[in-house]
Amino acid sequence: MMRILTLTLVLLVACKFSGEAERIRASKTAETWHKARRYSWEAYPSWATDHRDKACPQALSDLSAYTDYNDTNDSWGRPLRMFCGPNLPPGSKGLAVLSLGADGKEGTADDIKSWE
């Protein structure tokens, strides 16, 4: 009986932590998506207005002055990837930003793309 009670308690705790982990992952995904969009859709157009002689910034950090972000990392601490000019992914315009998502691997379902 004690073993069943202990196992039940372990399962309940595991479920609680797994739910909490999913909530944290969802929050980080939303924060990163918002950041990628702000760099692409707000900061880049402002930068382009101020730098009419250039098509693309040299680095995503060049756009930081047009945001309230202190870094160019996603919510998992990895650098956001910037695409501009001939490197733009299909379906994007101006500047695109990519996060590799929670798993840190490119080309997986959790990638966060500013153009989608």
N, C-alpha and C positions, 0 to 999 in steps of 0.2 A: 504494500500500500504506500509506504514512504517513497519507494522508487517511482511509482506512478505520479505521485504528487510532485516530486522533484522534477521529473521529466515534463510534466505539464507546466510547471513554473518556468523551466528553461525555454520551452516553446513559446510561452506568452512573452517572455522577455525578448526572445529572438524576433518575434513578430513586431513588437513595439520598436525595436532598434531598426529593423528592416523598413518599417514605415517611416521612421525618422530619417533614415538614410535616403529614401526616395524623395522625401520632402526637401531635404538639403540639395539633392541633385537637381530637382526641378527648379529650385530657387536659383542655383548657380547657372543653370541653363538660361533662365529668363534674364538674369543680370547680364550674362555674356551676349545674348541676342540683342538686348537693348544697347549695349555698348558698341557692338559691331554696327548696328543700324545708325547710331548717332555719329560714329566716325564717317560712315559712307554717305549718309543723307543730310547731315547737318554740318559737320566739321569740314568735309571735303569741299562742298560748294562755297563755303566762306573762304577757305584757303584759296580756291581757284579764282575767286573774285579779287583777292589781294595779290595773286601771282599770275596775272594774265599771260606772262611770257613763258610759263611752264605748264606742261600738260599734267605732270604728276609730281607729288612730293617724293623726296628721296627715301623717306621712311615714314611709317605711321606716326612716329613721335613728332614729326613736323606739324601734325594736326592737333597736337595736345593743347596748344594755345587757344584753340577754338572749342575746347571741351572743359569740363570740370574734372577730368580724369587725371590721376597722378602717374599712371603707367599705361602701357599698351599690352598688358597681359589679360588673358581671360580669367574667369573666376577660379580656375584650377591652377593659376600661376604660370601658365605657359604663354609665350608670346602669340599675339594675334598675328595672322598673316595678311599682308596687304597685296592686292593685285591692282594694277593700273596700266593704262596704255595697251600695248599689244598682248599683255599677259592677262587681260580681263577674261573671266570665265564667260561662257555663253549665257546670255540672258541678263548680264549685268551692264551697268553704264557708269562711266566716270571713274569710280573707285569701288572696289569690293573688299570685304574683310571676311576672313575665315577663322573659326576656332575649331580645333580638332575634338572638341567636346570632352565629356567625362572620361572616355577611354583613351584619349590622346593619340588615336590612330586616324589617319586620313582615309577618306572614302567609306566611312561607316555611317550608320543611320543616325548617330548622335552628333555628327558634324553640324556646326552652326554657321550658316552662310547669310551674309547681309543681303544678298540678292534673291533670296527665296522667302 
